[in-house]
Amino acid sequence: MHWIVCESCLGIGKKKQKSSKKASQIESSNTFFKKCTKCDGKGIVSSAEFPKPDIQKFPHIAIIGLGIGGITLAVACLHRGIPFTIFERDDSFNSRSQGYGLTLQQASKITKALGIEHFENGIVSSRHIVHDISGNVLGTWGKRKWIPEENVNFSKKTNLHIARQELRLMLLNQLKNEKFIHWNHQLIDFDSDKNIGNTLHFLVDGVAKKFNADLIVGADGIRSVVRNQLLGSDYKPLRYLGCLVVLGICSLQKLQHLKSDLLDSATVFQTANGNERIYIMPYSQDSVMWQLSFPMDESDAIALSKKGATFLKQEAINRTDWHTPIPEIIFATDESLITGYPVYDREVLKTELTELDKPATLIGDAAHPMSPFKGQGANQAMLDGLALARKIYAKYKFKDYDKSSIRKVVLNDFEFDMISRSSIKVKESAAAAEFLHSTDVLIESDQPRRKIND
């Protein structure tokens, strides 16, 4: 089965709804949209035929980077007949390891809009527990806290845990083949002009290559080449948030000797002491992922992360002589599945891209990197990619495309919406980085440890 855009709602998933004059005086404008019944709010409908790009109607997009944001944009463009080419510096999909886990918030809403209706390997958690280092419970929330377990109904608002590479592969499979992807292409620079378009320069096995595109989308991560060329490498530089993160994946098979209901593949738990904090969540049916974080000077954090997995694991062991099963999990984790990095974000952009007046934009970490402590990075990147494809389709479906129009017609509005939405997440994620490594995290309260409400 294939997916194509829903013509009834122009791929948005909702339609304008007329309202009475009285209602319009008391309700917000958002009230006047209703879910499209033809596509059930997805913005796409099933099709027997693979979608074909309309090279006359829409701009050709060069997507730089095949991370979560880049592949989301590609899939959303595919469904809408928007031509695109992905350029990825990796040699192949398997060049990367399995990758660490992420949490899709309100998972089914966005994934169904991308043609993914079922997750074979996704894990749904129904309980979240916070402990002090002795194992005393400081807070509990989730569906099993409020509803008997046998009555839990996992709705579209359910959070779903999945390996990053697993999600990438599910999205990549939508493309059916790799003709859309140019692997082993390292972007060197590009020439951009709103009246002419873009010429991109790549290095491929030491050989220089060129490619032309109407629009460049930088989805190439926190150290984006596209961003650096557009804005300069020193503009709003990376901002260190004062802590190091160590990540690991542990097989439950190695923990069979433990009897702990925290390892039931449906529980997320975290433990903190006001300085160090560990967060452990289901990674798959037979493994968990852990994230240990603690304050550290930037130079020391960089040095430790460069020393590699052996030193990172020992640092984690030294800092977590806490309640079961935390020491056991860290000790049992293979070094090959451990990594660590200093945590950075950037000051949010405002109107800089608009002022450049070029047919190029940014999404995901290239646009708005944030700390991992609210679990929003991948979610925001997916929203960016989907929103950009929807905007391009809606604007050019009934309007002839010309090279000089894309910034004014599409990008200015898209960037305003993206920055408005993501800037809040950047700010909240930075606040969480401070809060989670303070004694405030130890306040007893049955609510998420991002910030305790007064």
C-alpha positions in Angstrom: 0.0 0.0 0.0 1.2 3.5 -0.8 0.1 6.9 0.4 -0.7 10.1 -1.5 -1.9 13.6 -0.4 -5.5 14.0 0.6 -7.0 16.5 -1.9 -10.0 17.2 0.3 -7.9 19.0 3.0 -4.8 19.7 0.8 -2.7 17.4 3.0 -3.3 19.4 6.2 -5.5 16.9 8.0 -8.2 19.4 8.9 -10.6 21.8 7.2 -12.1 25.1 7.9 -15.5 25.0 9.5 -18.1 27.7 9.4 -19.3 29.0 12.7 -22.1 31.3 13.9 -21.4 35.0 14.4 -21.9 34.6 18.2 -19.5 31.7 18.4 -16.9 33.6 16.5 -17.0 36.4 19.0 -16.3 34.1 22.0 -14.1 31.3 20.5 -10.6 31.3 19.3 -9.9 31.0 15.6 -8.6 27.4 16.1 -12.1 26.3 16.9 -13.1 26.8 13.2 -11.1 23.8 12.0 -12.4 20.3 12.1 -10.7 17.0 11.3 -10.9 16.0 7.7 -13.1 12.9 7.5 -11.8 11.7 4.2 -8.3 11.1 5.6 -9.2 10.9 9.3 -7.0 13.8 10.0 -3.8 12.3 8.6 -3.5 14.5 5.5 -2.8 11.4 3.3 -4.9 8.6 1.9 -4.0 5.2 0.7 -3.3 4.6 -3.0 -2.6 1.5 -5.2 0.1 3.5 -7.0 3.5 4.9 -5.8 3.3 8.7 -5.8 5.1 10.5 -8.6 6.9 13.9 -8.3 5.4 16.9 -10.1 8.5 18.6 -11.3 6.5 21.4 -13.1 4.3 22.3 -10.1 6.7 22.2 -7.2 10.3 23.3 -6.3 13.0 20.6 -6.3 14.3 20.3 -2.7 17.8 19.4 -1.7 17.6 17.9 1.8 21.0 17.9 3.5 21.0 15.1 6.1 19.1 11.9 6.6 18.4 12.3 10.3 14.9 12.2 11.8 14.0 15.7 10.4 15.4 15.1 7.0 13.7 11.7 6.4 10.4 13.1 7.7 10.5 16.0 5.2 11.4 13.5 2.4 8.5 11.2 3.2 6.0 14.1 3.5 7.2 15.5 0.2 6.9 12.0 -1.4 3.3 11.8 -0.5 2.6 15.2 -2.0 4.5 14.8 -5.2 7.1 17.4 -4.3 10.4 16.5 -5.9 13.4 16.1 -3.6 16.9 14.6 -3.3 18.5 13.7 0.0 22.3 14.1 0.4 23.8 12.2 3.3 27.5 12.1 4.3 27.3 8.5 5.6 28.2 5.7 3.3 24.9 3.8 3.9 22.1 3.5 6.3 24.1 0.8 8.3 27.0 3.2 8.7 25.5 4.2 12.0 24.9 2.0 15.0 21.4 1.1 16.1 21.2 4.5 17.8 19.7 5.5 21.1 16.1 5.6 22.0 13.6 8.4 21.7 10.1 9.1 22.9 7.5 10.0 20.4 5.0 12.2 22.2 1.4 11.7 21.1 3.0 9.2 18.8 0.2 8.1 16.5 -0.8 11.6 15.5 2.4 12.5 13.6 3.4 9.0 12.5 0.0 8.3 10.9 0.5 11.6 9.0 3.7 10.0 7.6 2.0 6.7 6.7 3.1 4.7 9.7 0.1 3.1 11.4 1.7 0.3 13.4 4.9 -0.2 15.4 6.1 -3.7 15.7 9.0 -2.8 17.9 7.8 0.4 19.7 7.3 0.2 23.5 4.5 2.0 25.3 5.2 2.9 28.9 2.3 3.2 31.4 4.1 4.2 34.6 6.8 6.7 35.6 8.5 6.7 39.0 11.0 9.1 40.6 13.3 7.9 43.4 15.9 9.2 45.7 19.2 7.2 45.6 18.0 5.0 48.4 15.0 3.9 46.3 12.4 5.9 48.2 9.6 6.9 45.8 9.3 10.7 45.4 6.6 10.6 42.7 4.6 8.4 40.5 2.4 9.2 37.4 1.1 7.6 34.3 -1.9 5.5 33.3 -1.2 2.8 35.8 -1.1 5.4 38.6 -4.7 6.6 37.9 -6.4 3.7 36.1 -6.4 0.0 36.9 -3.8 -1.7 34.5 -6.4 -4.0 32.9 -8.4 -0.9 31.9 -5.6 1.2 30.4 -6.5 2.4 26.9 -3.5 3.6 24.8 -4.9 6.4 22.8 -3.3 8.6 20.2 -1.9 10.7 23.0 0.2 7.8 24.2 4.0 8.3 24.3 6.0 5.6 22.5 9.6 4.6 23.0 11.5 3.5 19.9 15.1 3.2 18.7 16.1 6.1 16.6 17.4 3.9 13.8 14.2 1.8 13.9 12.1 4.9 13.3 14.5 6.1 10.5 14.2 2.7 8.8 10.4 2.7 9.0 10.4 6.1 7.3 13.1 5.2 4.8 11.0 2.2 3.8 8.3 4.6 2.6 10.7 5.6 -0.2 10.8 2.0 -1.5 14.2 2.4 -3.0 17.3 4.6 -2.6 17.1 6.5 -5.9 16.1 9.6 -3.8 19.3 9.3 -1.7 22.8 10.3 -2.5 25.0 8.5 0.1 28.6 9.5 0.8 28.0 13.1 -0.2 29.7 15.6 2.1 28.4 19.2 1.5 31.3 21.6 1.2 29.4 24.8 0.3 26.7 26.2 -1.9 25.8 29.3 -3.9 22.3 30.6 -3.3 20.3 33.2 -5.2 16.6 33.8 -4.9 16.2 34.4 -8.7 18.5 31.6 -9.8 18.3 28.9 -7.2 21.1 27.0 -5.5 24.2 25.2 -6.7 25.6 22.8 -4.1 29.2 21.6 -4.0 29.9 18.1 -2.6 32.9 16.0 -2.0 32.4 12.3 -2.9 35.4 10.0 -2.4 37.7 12.9 -2.9 35.9 14.0 -6.1 34.1 17.3 -6.4 30.5 17.2 -7.6 27.7 19.8 -8.2 24.0 19.7 -7.9 21.3 22.3 -8.6 18.1 22.7 -6.5 15.4 25.3 -6.1 15.4 25.0 -2.3 18.1 23.9 0.2 16.9 22.5 3.6 19.6 22.1 6.2 18.7 19.0 8.3 22.3 18.3 9.1 22.3 18.5 12.8 23.6 20.7 15.6 26.9 21.5 13.7 25.1 22.2 10.4 27.2 23.1 7.4 24.1 24.7 5.9 23.6 26.9 8.9 27.2 27.9 9.2 27.3 29.0 5.6 24.0 30.9 5.9 24.7 32.6 9.2 28.4 32.2 9.9 29.9 29.7 12.3 30.3 32.3 15.1 26.7 33.5 14.9 24.7 32.4 18.0 27.3 29.8 18.8 26.7 26.6 20.7 25.8 27.3 24.3 27.1 24.8 26.9 24.4 23.9 29.4 26.8 22.8 32.2 26.4 19.1 32.1 27.6 15.8 30.5 25.3 13.0 29.4 26.3 9.3 29.3 24.1 7.0 27.4 23.9 3.2 27.4 21.7 0.3 26.3 21.6 -2.8 28.5 20.1 -6.2 27.5 17.5 -7.5 30.0 18.9 -11.0 29.5 22.0 -9.9 31.5 19.7 -8.9 34.4 17.7 -12.1 34.6 19.0 -12.7 38.2 17.3 -9.5 39.3 13.7 -9.4 40.5 12.5 -5.8 39.9 9.2 -4.5 38.7 11.1 -1.5 37.3 12.3 -3.8 34.5 8.8 -4.8 33.2 9.3 -3.1 29.8 6.4 -0.7 30.7 8.0 1.5 33.3 10.2 4.6 33.0 12.0 5.5 36.2 14.6 8.1 37.3 16.7 8.6 40.3 18.5 11.8 41.4 20.4 13.2 44.3 20.4 16.9 43.4 23.6 16.6 41.4 23.6 13.3 39.4 20.5 12.1 37.7 19.7 8.9 35.8 16.7 8.2 33.6 16.0 4.7 32.5 13.3 3.7 29.9 12.3 0.7 27.8 14.4 0.5 24.6 12.9 -2.7 23.2 11.1 -5.7 24.6 14.4 -7.1 25.8 16.5 -4.1 26.7 16.5 -0.7 28.5 18.3 2.5 27.7 19.8 4.7 30.5 20.8 8.3 30.5 23.1 9.5 33.3 23.8 13.2 33.5 25.7 15.4 35.9 27.3 18.9 36.1 30.8 19.3 34.8 33.1 22.0 33.4 32.9 22.2 29.6 36.6 21.4 29.1 36.4 18.4 31.4 33.2 17.2 29.7 34.8 17.4 26.3 37.9 15.5 27.5 35.9 12.7 29.2 33.7 12.2 26.2 36.8 11.9 23.9 38.3 9.2 26.2 35.7 6.8 25.1 33.3 4.2 26.4 35.6 2.5 29.0 36.2 5.8 30.8 32.6 6.8 30.5 31.3 3.5 31.9 33.7 3.8 34.9 32.6 7.3 35.5 29.0 6.2 35.5 29.8 3.3 37.9 31.6 5.6 40.3 28.7 8.0 40.5 25.8 5.6 40.9 26.2 3.4 43.9 22.5 3.7 44.3 19.5 1.5 44.7 18.8 -1.7 42.7 18.7 -2.1 39.7 20.8 0.9 38.7 24.4 -0.3 39.5 23.5 -3.7 38.0 22.3 -2.1 34.8 25.3 0.1 34.3 27.8 -2.7 35.1 26.0 -5.1 32.7 26.0 -2.7 29.8 28.5 -3.5 27.0 31.0 -0.8 26.4 30.2 -0.9 22.7 26.7 0.4 23.6 27.9 3.4 25.7 28.6 6.9 24.6 28.7 10.4 26.1 28.6 14.0 25.1 28.5 17.5 26.6 25.0 19.1 26.3 24.5 22.2 24.2 21.8 24.3 22.7 21.8 27.7 20.9 20.1 31.0 21.4 16.9 30.8 19.2 16.8 32.4 15.8 14.4 35.2 15.1 14.1 36.7 11.7 17.7 36.1 10.5 16.8 33.7 7.8 14.0 35.9 6.4 16.5 38.8 6.3 19.0 36.8 4.2 16.3 36.5 1.5 17.7 33.2 0.1 15.9 30.0 -1.0 17.4 28.0 1.9 16.1 27.1 5.4 16.9 25.0 8.4 15.0 22.3 10.4 15.6 20.2 13.5 18.8 20.6 15.4 20.3 22.8 12.6 17.6 25.4 13.4 16.9 24.9 17.1 19.2 22.5 19.1 18.0 21.8 22.6 18.9 19.7 25.6 17.6 16.2 25.7 15.9 16.6 29.1 12.4 17.2 27.8 12.6 14.6 25.0 11.6 17.2 22.4 14.4 17.2 19.9 13.2 14.4 17.5 9.6 15.4 18.0 10.2 19.0 17.0 12.3 17.9 14.0 9.5 15.7 12.7 7.0 18.5 13.2 9.4 20.8 11.2 9.6 18.4 8.3 5.9 17.7 8.1 5.0 21.4 8.4 7.4 22.4 5.6 6.1 19.9 3.1 2.5 20.8 4.0 3.2 24.5 3.5 4.9 23.9 0.1 2.0 21.8 -1.2 -0.7 24.1 0.1 0.9 27.2 -1.4 1.8 25.9 -4.8 -1.1 23.5 -5.5 -3.1 26.3 -7.1 -0.2 28.7 -7.9 2.5 28.5 -10.5 5.9 28.1 -9.0 8.7 30.5 -9.8 12.2 30.5 -8.3 11.9 34.0 -6.8 8.7 33.3 -4.9 9.6 30.5 -2.5 11.0 32.7 0.3 8.0 35.0 0.4 5.3 32.5 -0.4 6.5 29.6 1.8 9.7 30.1 3.9 8.9 33.2 5.9 5.6 31.9 7.3 7.1 28.4 7.8 10.1 29.8 9.8 7.9 32.1 11.9 5.7 29.1 12.9 8.7 26.8 13.5 10.6 29.3 15.6 7.5 30.3 17.6 6.8 26.6 18.4 10.3 25.4 19.0 11.6 28.4 21.0 9.4 27.4 23.9 10.9 23.9 23.9 14.5 25.2 23.7 13.8 27.4 26.8 12.0 24.7 28.7 14.7 22.1 27.9 17.5 24.4 29.1 15.5 25.0 32.3 15.1 21.3 32.8 18.9 20.8 32.5 19.3 23.1 35.5 16.3 21.8 37.5 17.1 18.1 37.2 20.6 18.6 38.6 19.4 20.6 41.7 17.8 19.6 45.0 14.5 20.9 43.7 14.1 17.6 41.8 13.8 15.8 45.2 10.5 17.5 46.1 7.8 14.9 46.5 5.2 15.3 43.8 3.3 13.1 41.4 4.2 14.9 38.2 7.0 15.0 35.6 10.4 16.1 36.8 10.8 18.9 34.3 9.8 21.6 36.7 7.6 21.2 39.8 4.6 23.5 39.7 4.0 25.6 42.7 
